[in-house]
């Protein structure tokens, strides 16, 4: 088999084996001064912003879900919101792991990771609430209720999103008393 693959002739691979190819690739990466050749620009902070694995990537998914729901394309909205929840959950977990790793090493850096973990968790919970609302619009309370209960556990019933989730449970008839309770005379 003749021809170029990855800048190396394929027949060289066959005759010299993997070691020759590896040497060729490494030689191509090493510059004349002995450093790595500049084959691409170095990564910049926030270079993941255009991918799905970012806060803005998750927010794009939520925006797409909102647009789909407004067109009553609930199946697409569900899919986009499920993807957004997964992205935000992964981000929250990753930032939490970085927070744990940097605690006691560089507290300023650790605190920044903790803040990003909290931001991603809040966005995950917002996407979860919107997913539960779409399930309600589809008349699928059996899928909405577990998400709403999960939200109350994550947000606490005293926070705004926790109260909204509880209100949805009340409207569905899953719980019998409203919260916060209104005083009765």
Secondary structure, 3 states (H helix, E strand, C coil): CCCEECCEEHHHHHHHHHHHHHHHHHHHHECCCCCECCCCCCCCCCHHHHCCCCHHHHHHHHHHHHHHHHCCCHHHHHHHHHHHHHHHHHHHHHHHHHHHHHCCCCHHHHHHHHHHHHHHHHHHHHHHHHHHHHHHHCCCHHHHHHHHHHHHHHHCCCCHHHHHHHHHHHHHCCCCCCCCCCCCC
